[in-house]
Amino acid sequence: MTESYNQTVSTITYIDVERKMGWFEQNHQHSVHVINLYANAISTTSHTFKLENVLDMSYRPFSDGTGLFYLHTNQGVFTYKVDTNPNDFILAYKKLRGDYSPF
């Protein structure tokens, strides 16, 4: 791991929901994970993407306060359930990429 991976620029937590089926019941197991934004990469529990392979990020809020965070990469779109607004995370990413414009 390079030194630039060690300095976290921004983080956001996401919720992973795993559905387990029993004989007579269905259970949902929730686990909380973190997406880390570094100077040259984005890292989740199961994936690491170089920033040049990340095309965009977007967010779809729901009325219950949760929402879906979409990470658009050259490997496809990855969806994460979040319970906080990821706008600060997206803004930090855009500043790193040089895409930030306040107007």
TAZI-V769620 format. One record per run of one state. SS is the DSSP state (alpha for helix, beta for strand, coil for the rest). FROM is the first residue (numbers start at 0). TO is the last residue. If there is no record, write none. Layout:
ss=(SS | SS)
from=(FROM | FROM)
to=(TO | TO)
This chain:
ss=(coil | alpha | coil | beta | coil | beta | coil | beta | coil | beta | alpha | beta | coil | beta | coil | beta | coil | alpha | coil)
from=(0 | 2 | 6 | 7 | 21 | 25 | 38 | 40 | 43 | 47 | 50 | 53 | 61 | 66 | 73 | 75 | 82 | 86 | 97)
to=(1 | 5 | 6 | 20 | 24 | 37 | 39 | 42 | 46 | 49 | 52 | 60 | 65 | 72 | 74 | 81 | 85 | 96 | 102)
